[in-house]
Amino acid sequence: MRRKHRRLHSEADLDITPFMNLMIVLVPVLLLNMVFAHTSVLELNFPTGESVSSGQQEELQIQVVIYDHHLVVADNQGGVIKKIPEREGDFDFVLLKDVMKELKSRVPEKKDVIIMPSRETSYQVLVTVMDTVRSYEAVVAGNMVEAELFPDISLGDAPEQDQTGDEVSS
């Protein structure tokens, strides 16, 4: 007589405790180490090519011209305000910020500036000049805040220079 062996078929319980422990530790670690991308967008005004009326020509225009070895801060009424030479092989952005603060104190209602890079200007220098003329850090009531200088930035082409570094009039 043959015996039939009945095997006991029991379903195994899934033990998910180790997996849950892993998730409890892994999720916060990944969240803490995640790099949050911060993207900021500047709105720029480009020349339209339209003719300027006589009423618009009378308005003060502040210009920052970026040449190879110096920066020129000028306006359309009085000409060159300040020529900022390179310092130790790099542009003097601290002096540029000081000049822009002084201009802002003279014309506090003015919000726009024209930045005119030369063809050889690097992208990093252009962005640094834009950041420098847009705002500066100031202490107000014990807190660091971004004080506004000239947030409305327009771009244009720098005038050509002759061998002496002076602008060539067209």
GUKOL-985038 format. One line per 5 residues: number of its first residue (from 1); their letters; for each residue y, x, z of N, C-alpha, C, CB. Coordinates in Angstrom, 1 decimal, decimal comma. Glycine has a CB too. Layout:
N
NUM = A = Y X Z Y X Z Y X Z Y X Z; ...
***
This chain:
170
1 = MRRKH = -1,1 0,8 0,0 0,0 0,0 0,0 1,2 0,9 0,0 0,0 -0,9 1,2; 2,0 0,5 -0,9 3,2 1,3 -1,0 4,4 0,7 -0,2 3,7 1,4 -2,5; 5,0 1,6 0,3 6,1 1,1 1,1 7,4 1,3 0,4 6,2 1,8 2,5; 8,1 0,3 0,4 9,5 0,4 -0,2 10,4 0,9 0,8 9,9 -0,9 -0,9; 11,0 2,0 0,5 12,1 2,5 1,5 13,4 1,9 1,0 12,1 4,0 1,5
6 = RRLHS = 13,9 1,2 1,9 15,2 0,7 1,6 16,2 1,6 2,2 15,4 -0,7 2,3; 17,0 2,0 1,3 18,1 2,9 1,7 19,3 2,0 2,2 18,5 3,9 0,6; 19,8 2,5 3,2 21,0 1,7 3,6 22,2 2,1 2,8 21,2 2,0 5,2; 22,7 1,2 2,2 23,9 1,5 1,4 25,1 1,1 2,1 23,9 0,8 0,0; 25,8 2,1 2,6 27,1 1,7 3,3 28,2 2,4 2,5 27,0 2,2 4,8
11 = EADLD = 29,2 1,7 2,4 30,4 2,2 1,7 31,2 3,1 2,6 31,3 1,1 1,1; 31,6 4,3 2,1 32,3 5,2 3,0 33,7 4,8 3,1 32,2 6,6 2,4; 34,3 4,9 4,3 35,7 4,6 4,4 36,5 5,8 4,0 36,0 4,3 5,9; 37,6 5,5 3,3 38,5 6,5 2,9 39,4 7,0 4,0 39,3 6,1 1,6; 39,4 8,3 4,3 40,2 8,8 5,3 41,4 9,4 4,7 39,4 9,9 6,2
16 = ITPFM = 42,5 8,7 4,7 43,8 9,1 4,1 44,7 9,8 5,1 44,5 8,0 3,4; 44,3 10,0 6,3 45,1 10,6 7,3 45,7 12,0 6,8 44,4 10,7 8,6; 44,9 12,9 6,3 45,4 14,2 5,9 46,4 14,1 4,8 44,3 15,1 5,4; 46,2 13,1 3,9 47,2 12,9 2,8 48,5 12,3 3,3 46,6 11,9 1,7; 48,4 11,5 4,3 49,6 10,9 4,9 50,4 12,0 5,6 49,3 9,7 5,8
21 = NLMIV = 49,7 12,8 6,3 50,3 14,0 7,0 51,0 14,9 6,0 49,3 14,8 7,8; 50,4 15,1 4,9 51,0 16,0 3,9 52,3 15,3 3,4 50,0 16,2 2,7; 52,3 14,0 3,1 53,4 13,3 2,6 54,6 13,3 3,6 53,1 11,9 2,2; 54,2 13,1 4,9 55,2 13,0 6,0 56,0 14,4 6,1 54,6 12,7 7,3; 55,3 15,5 5,8 55,9 16,8 5,9 56,6 17,1 4,5 54,9 17,9 6,2
26 = LVPVL = 55,9 16,8 3,4 56,4 17,3 2,1 57,6 16,6 1,6 55,3 17,1 1,1; 57,7 15,3 1,8 58,9 14,5 1,3 60,2 15,0 2,0 58,7 13,0 1,6; 60,3 15,1 3,3 61,6 15,6 3,8 61,9 17,1 3,4 61,5 15,6 5,4; 60,9 17,9 3,3 61,1 19,3 2,9 61,7 19,3 1,4 59,9 20,1 2,9; 61,1 18,5 0,6 61,6 18,5 -0,8 63,0 17,9 -0,9 60,6 17,7 -1,7
31 = LLNMV = 63,3 16,9 -0,1 64,6 16,3 -0,1 65,6 17,2 0,5 64,6 15,0 0,7; 65,3 18,0 1,5 66,2 19,0 2,0 66,5 20,1 1,1 65,7 19,5 3,3; 65,5 20,5 0,3 65,7 21,6 -0,6 66,2 21,2 -2,0 64,4 22,3 -0,8; 66,4 19,9 -2,2 66,9 19,4 -3,5 68,3 19,8 -3,8 66,7 17,9 -3,7; 68,6 20,3 -4,9 70,0 20,7 -5,3 70,6 19,5 -6,0 70,0 22,0 -6,2
36 = FAHTS = 71,7 19,1 -5,4 72,4 17,9 -6,0 73,4 18,5 -7,0 73,1 17,1 -4,9; 73,3 18,0 -8,2 74,2 18,5 -9,3 75,5 17,8 -9,1 73,6 18,2 -10,7; 76,6 18,6 -9,1 77,9 18,0 -9,0 78,7 18,3 -10,3 78,7 18,6 -7,8; 78,9 17,2 -11,0 79,6 17,4 -12,3 80,9 16,7 -12,2 78,7 16,8 -13,5; 81,9 17,4 -12,6 83,3 16,8 -12,6 83,8 16,9 -14,0 84,2 17,6 -11,6
41 = VLELN = 84,5 15,9 -14,4 85,1 15,7 -15,7 86,6 15,7 -15,6 84,5 14,4 -16,4; 87,2 16,5 -16,5 88,6 16,5 -16,6 89,0 15,8 -17,9 89,2 18,0 -16,6; 90,0 15,0 -17,8 90,5 14,3 -19,0 91,6 15,2 -19,5 91,0 12,9 -18,7; 91,4 15,6 -20,8 92,4 16,4 -21,5 93,1 15,7 -22,6 91,6 17,7 -22,0; 94,3 16,1 -22,8 95,1 15,5 -23,9 95,2 16,5 -25,0 96,5 15,0 -23,4
46 = FPTGE = 94,8 16,1 -26,2 94,9 17,0 -27,3 96,0 16,6 -28,2 93,6 17,0 -28,1; 96,7 17,5 -28,9 97,8 17,1 -29,8 97,3 16,2 -30,8 98,4 18,4 -30,4; 98,2 15,2 -31,1 97,8 14,2 -32,1 98,3 14,5 -33,5 98,3 12,8 -31,7; 99,3 15,4 -33,6 99,9 15,7 -34,9 101,0 14,7 -35,3 98,8 15,7 -35,9; 101,3 13,8 -34,4 102,4 12,8 -34,7 103,7 13,5 -34,5 102,2 11,5 -33,9
51 = SVSSG = 104,7 13,1 -35,2 106,0 13,7 -34,9 106,6 13,2 -33,6 107,0 13,3 -36,1; 107,3 14,1 -33,0 107,9 13,8 -31,7 109,3 13,3 -31,8 107,8 15,0 -30,7; 109,6 12,2 -31,2 110,9 11,6 -31,3 111,9 12,5 -30,5 111,0 10,2 -30,8; 113,2 12,3 -30,7 114,2 13,1 -30,1 114,3 12,8 -28,5 115,6 12,8 -30,7; 113,9 11,6 -28,1 113,8 11,3 -26,7 112,7 12,0 -26,0 113,6 9,8 -26,5
56 = QQEEL = 111,6 12,2 -26,7 110,5 13,0 -26,1 110,8 14,5 -26,1 109,2 12,7 -26,8; 111,6 15,0 -27,0 111,9 16,4 -27,0 112,7 16,8 -25,8 112,6 16,7 -28,3; 113,5 15,9 -25,3 114,4 16,3 -24,2 113,6 16,4 -22,9 115,5 15,2 -24,0; 112,4 15,9 -22,8 111,6 15,9 -21,6 111,1 17,3 -21,3 110,4 14,9 -21,7; 111,1 17,8 -20,1 110,7 19,1 -19,7 109,2 19,2 -19,9 111,0 19,4 -18,2
61 = QIQVV = 108,8 20,3 -20,6 107,3 20,6 -20,8 107,0 22,0 -20,2 107,0 20,6 -22,3; 106,1 22,0 -19,2 105,7 23,2 -18,6 104,5 23,8 -19,4 105,4 23,0 -17,1; 104,5 25,0 -19,7 103,5 25,6 -20,5 102,9 26,9 -19,8 104,0 26,0 -21,9; 101,6 27,0 -19,9 101,0 28,2 -19,4 100,2 28,8 -20,6 100,0 28,0 -18,2; 100,7 30,0 -21,1 100,1 30,6 -22,2 99,2 31,8 -21,8 101,2 31,2 -23,2
66 = IYDHH = 98,0 31,8 -22,3 97,0 32,8 -21,9 96,9 33,8 -23,0 95,6 32,1 -21,5; 97,3 35,0 -22,8 97,1 36,1 -23,7 96,0 37,0 -23,2 98,5 36,9 -23,9; 95,7 38,1 -24,0 94,6 39,0 -23,6 94,9 39,6 -22,3 94,5 40,0 -24,7; 96,1 40,1 -22,0 96,3 40,9 -20,8 97,4 40,4 -19,9 96,7 42,3 -21,2; 97,9 39,2 -20,1 98,8 38,6 -19,2 98,9 37,1 -19,4 100,2 39,2 -19,5
71 = LVVAD = 99,5 36,4 -18,5 99,8 35,0 -18,5 101,3 34,8 -18,6 99,2 34,2 -17,3; 101,7 33,8 -19,3 103,2 33,5 -19,4 103,3 32,0 -19,0 103,7 33,7 -20,8; 104,2 31,8 -18,0 104,6 30,5 -17,6 106,0 30,2 -18,2 104,5 30,3 -16,0; 106,1 29,2 -18,9 107,4 28,9 -19,6 107,6 27,4 -19,6 107,3 29,5 -21,1; 108,8 27,0 -20,1 109,1 25,7 -20,3 109,9 25,6 -21,7 110,0 25,0 -19,2
76 = NQGGV = 110,1 24,4 -22,2 110,7 24,2 -23,5 112,2 24,2 -23,4 110,2 22,9 -24,1; 112,8 24,3 -22,2 114,2 24,3 -22,1 114,8 25,6 -21,8 114,7 23,3 -21,1; 114,2 26,4 -20,9 114,8 27,6 -20,4 114,0 28,8 -20,9 114,9 27,7 -19,0; 112,9 28,6 -21,6 112,1 29,7 -22,0 111,1 30,2 -21,0 113,0 30,9 -22,5; 110,9 31,6 -20,9 109,9 32,1 -20,0 110,4 32,1 -18,6 109,6 33,6 -20,4
81 = IKKIP = 109,5 31,5 -17,7 109,8 31,4 -16,3 109,3 32,6 -15,6 109,2 30,1 -15,7; 108,0 33,0 -15,9 107,4 34,1 -15,3 106,3 34,7 -16,2 106,8 33,8 -13,9; 106,3 36,0 -16,4 105,2 36,7 -17,1 104,4 37,4 -16,0 105,8 37,8 -18,1; 103,1 37,0 -16,0 102,1 37,5 -15,0 101,2 38,5 -15,6 101,4 36,3 -14,3; 101,4 39,8 -15,3 100,5 40,8 -15,9 99,1 40,8 -15,2 101,1 42,2 -15,8
86 = EREGD = 98,1 41,4 -15,8 96,8 41,6 -15,2 96,9 42,4 -14,0 95,8 42,2 -16,2; 96,1 42,2 -13,0 96,0 43,0 -11,8 94,6 43,5 -11,6 96,5 42,2 -10,6; 94,4 44,8 -11,7 93,1 45,4 -11,6 92,1 44,8 -12,6 92,5 45,1 -10,1; 92,5 44,7 -13,8 91,6 44,3 -14,9 91,3 42,8 -15,0 90,4 45,0 -14,8; 92,0 42,0 -14,1 91,7 40,5 -14,1 93,1 39,8 -14,0 90,8 40,1 -12,9
91 = FDFVL = 93,1 38,6 -14,4 94,3 37,8 -14,3 94,7 37,5 -12,8 94,2 36,5 -15,1; 96,0 37,5 -12,5 96,4 37,2 -11,2 96,6 35,7 -10,9 97,8 38,0 -10,9; 95,5 35,1 -10,6 95,5 33,6 -10,4 96,3 33,2 -9,1 94,1 33,1 -10,4; 96,3 34,1 -8,2 97,0 33,8 -6,9 98,5 33,7 -7,2 96,8 34,9 -5,8; 99,1 34,6 -8,0 100,5 34,6 -8,4 100,7 33,4 -9,3 100,9 35,9 -9,1
96 = LKDVM = 99,8 33,0 -10,2 100,0 31,8 -11,0 100,1 30,6 -10,1 98,8 31,7 -12,0; 99,2 30,5 -9,1 99,3 29,3 -8,2 100,6 29,3 -7,5 98,1 29,4 -7,2; 101,1 30,4 -7,0 102,4 30,5 -6,3 103,5 30,0 -7,3 102,7 31,9 -5,8; 103,5 30,5 -8,5 104,5 30,1 -9,5 104,4 28,5 -9,7 104,4 30,8 -10,8; 103,2 28,0 -9,8 103,0 26,6 -10,1 103,5 25,8 -8,9 101,6 26,3 -10,4
101 = KELKS = 103,3 26,3 -7,7 103,8 25,6 -6,4 105,3 25,5 -6,4 103,2 26,3 -5,2; 105,9 26,7 -6,8 107,4 26,7 -6,9 107,9 25,7 -7,9 107,9 28,1 -7,2; 107,3 25,7 -9,1 107,7 24,7 -10,1 107,5 23,3 -9,6 106,9 24,9 -11,4; 106,4 23,0 -8,9 106,2 21,6 -8,4 107,3 21,3 -7,4 104,8 21,5 -7,8; 107,7 22,2 -6,6 108,8 21,9 -5,6 110,1 21,6 -6,3 108,9 23,1 -4,6
106 = RVPEK = 110,3 22,2 -7,5 111,5 21,9 -8,2 111,5 20,6 -9,0 111,8 23,0 -9,3; 110,3 20,3 -9,5 110,2 19,0 -10,3 108,9 18,3 -9,7 110,0 19,2 -11,8; 109,1 17,6 -8,6 107,9 17,0 -7,9 107,3 15,8 -8,7 108,3 16,5 -6,5; 108,1 15,2 -9,5 107,6 14,0 -10,3 106,8 14,4 -11,5 108,8 13,1 -10,7; 106,9 15,7 -11,9 106,2 16,2 -13,1 104,7 16,3 -12,8 106,8 17,5 -13,6
111 = KDVII = 103,9 15,8 -13,7 102,4 15,8 -13,5 101,7 16,5 -14,6 101,9 14,4 -13,3; 102,3 16,7 -15,7 101,6 17,3 -16,9 102,0 18,7 -17,2 101,9 16,4 -18,1; 101,0 19,4 -17,7 101,2 20,8 -18,1 100,4 21,1 -19,4 100,7 21,8 -16,9; 100,9 22,0 -20,2 100,3 22,4 -21,4 99,7 23,8 -21,2 101,2 22,3 -22,7; 98,4 23,9 -21,4 97,8 25,2 -21,4 97,4 25,7 -22,8 96,4 25,2 -20,5
116 = MPSRE = 97,9 26,9 -23,1 97,7 27,4 -24,5 97,0 28,7 -24,5 99,1 27,5 -25,2; 95,6 28,6 -24,7 94,9 29,9 -24,7 94,9 30,5 -26,0 93,4 29,6 -24,3; 94,8 31,9 -26,1 94,7 32,6 -27,3 93,3 32,5 -27,8 95,2 34,1 -27,2; 93,0 33,0 -29,0 91,7 32,9 -29,6 90,7 33,7 -28,8 91,7 33,3 -31,0; 91,1 34,8 -28,2 90,2 35,7 -27,5 90,0 35,3 -26,0 90,8 37,1 -27,5
121 = TSYQV = 90,6 34,2 -25,6 90,4 33,7 -24,2 89,0 33,2 -23,9 91,4 32,6 -23,8; 88,4 33,7 -22,9 87,0 33,3 -22,5 87,1 31,9 -21,9 86,4 34,3 -21,6; 86,0 31,2 -21,9 85,9 29,9 -21,4 86,1 29,9 -19,9 84,5 29,3 -21,7; 85,6 30,9 -19,2 85,7 31,0 -17,7 87,2 31,1 -17,3 84,9 32,2 -17,2; 87,9 32,0 -18,1 89,4 32,1 -17,8 90,1 30,8 -18,0 90,0 33,3 -18,7
126 = LVTVM = 89,8 30,1 -19,1 90,4 28,8 -19,4 90,2 27,8 -18,2 89,9 28,3 -20,7; 88,9 27,7 -17,8 88,6 26,8 -16,7 89,3 27,2 -15,4 87,0 26,7 -16,5; 89,3 28,5 -15,1 90,0 29,0 -13,9 91,5 28,7 -13,9 89,8 30,4 -13,7; 92,1 28,8 -15,1 93,5 28,5 -15,2 93,7 27,0 -15,0 94,1 29,0 -16,6; 92,8 26,2 -15,6 92,9 24,7 -15,5 92,8 24,3 -14,0 91,9 24,0 -16,3
131 = DTVRS = 91,8 24,9 -13,3 91,7 24,6 -11,9 92,9 25,1 -11,1 90,4 25,3 -11,3; 93,5 26,2 -11,4 94,6 26,8 -10,7 95,8 25,9 -10,8 94,9 28,2 -11,2; 96,1 25,4 -12,0 97,3 24,6 -12,2 97,1 23,1 -11,8 97,8 24,7 -13,7; 95,9 22,7 -11,6 95,7 21,3 -11,3 96,0 21,0 -9,8 94,3 20,9 -11,6; 95,5 21,9 -8,9 95,6 21,6 -7,5 95,5 22,8 -6,7 94,6 20,5 -7,0
136 = YEAVV = 95,8 22,8 -5,4 95,6 23,9 -4,5 95,2 23,3 -3,1 96,8 24,8 -4,4; 94,5 24,2 -2,3 94,1 23,8 -1,0 95,3 23,9 0,0 92,9 24,6 -0,5; 95,5 22,9 0,8 96,6 22,9 1,8 96,0 22,3 3,1 97,8 22,1 1,3; 96,7 22,7 4,2 96,3 22,2 5,5 97,3 21,1 5,9 96,3 23,4 6,5; 96,7 19,9 6,1 97,5 18,8 6,5 96,9 18,2 7,8 97,6 17,7 5,4
141 = AGNMV = 97,6 18,3 8,8 97,1 17,7 10,1 95,8 18,4 10,6 97,0 16,2 10,1; 95,7 19,7 10,3 94,5 20,4 10,7 93,3 20,3 9,8 94,1 20,0 12,0; 93,5 19,5 8,7 92,4 19,4 7,7 92,7 20,0 6,4 92,1 17,9 7,5; 91,7 20,6 5,7 91,9 21,1 4,4 91,9 20,0 3,3 90,9 22,2 4,0; 92,9 19,9 2,5 93,0 18,9 1,5 93,4 19,5 0,2 94,0 17,7 1,9
146 = EAELF = 93,1 18,8 -0,9 93,5 19,3 -2,2 94,9 18,7 -2,6 92,4 18,9 -3,3; 95,9 19,6 -2,6 97,2 19,1 -2,9 97,4 19,1 -4,4 98,3 19,9 -2,2; 98,0 18,1 -4,9 98,2 18,0 -6,4 99,3 18,9 -6,9 98,4 16,6 -6,8; 99,1 19,6 -8,0 100,1 20,3 -8,7 100,4 19,6 -10,0 99,7 21,8 -9,0; 99,7 19,9 -11,1 99,9 19,3 -12,4 98,5 18,9 -12,9 100,5 20,3 -13,4
151 = PDISL = 98,0 17,6 -12,5 96,7 17,2 -12,9 96,5 16,8 -14,3 96,3 16,1 -12,0; 97,6 16,4 -15,1 97,4 16,0 -16,4 97,6 17,2 -17,3 98,5 14,9 -16,8; 96,4 17,7 -17,9 96,4 18,9 -18,6 96,2 18,6 -20,1 95,2 19,8 -18,1; 97,1 19,3 -20,9 97,0 19,2 -22,4 96,6 20,6 -22,8 98,3 18,7 -23,0; 95,9 20,7 -24,0 95,6 22,0 -24,5 96,3 22,2 -25,9 94,1 22,1 -24,7
156 = GDAPE = 96,6 23,4 -26,2 97,2 23,7 -27,5 96,9 25,2 -27,8 98,8 23,5 -27,4; 97,3 25,7 -28,9 97,1 27,1 -29,3 98,2 27,9 -28,9 96,9 27,2 -30,8; 97,9 29,1 -28,4 98,9 30,1 -28,0 99,7 30,6 -29,2 98,3 31,2 -27,2; 101,0 30,8 -29,1 101,7 31,4 -30,2 101,3 32,8 -30,4 103,3 31,3 -29,9; 101,4 33,3 -31,7 101,0 34,7 -32,0 101,9 35,6 -31,3 101,0 34,9 -33,5
161 = QDQTG = 101,4 36,9 -31,1 102,2 37,9 -30,5 102,4 39,1 -31,5 101,5 38,4 -29,2; 103,5 39,8 -31,3 103,6 41,0 -32,2 103,1 42,2 -31,4 105,1 41,2 -32,6; 103,2 43,4 -31,8 102,7 44,6 -31,2 103,2 44,8 -29,8 102,9 45,8 -32,1; 104,5 44,4 -29,5 105,1 44,7 -28,2 104,7 43,6 -27,2 106,6 44,7 -28,4; 104,0 42,6 -27,6 103,6 41,6 -26,7 104,5 40,4 -26,6 103,4 42,2 -25,3
166 = DEVSS = 105,5 40,4 -27,5 106,5 39,3 -27,5 105,9 38,2 -28,5 107,9 39,7 -27,9; 106,3 37,0 -28,2 105,9 35,9 -29,1 106,6 36,0 -30,5 106,3 34,5 -28,5; 105,8 35,7 -31,5 106,4 35,7 -32,9 106,9 34,3 -33,2 105,3 36,2 -33,9; 108,1 34,2 -33,5 108,6 32,8 -33,9 108,2 32,5 -35,3 110,2 32,7 -33,7; 107,8 31,2 -35,4 107,3 30,8 -36,8 108,4 30,1 -37,6 106,2 29,9 -36,7
***
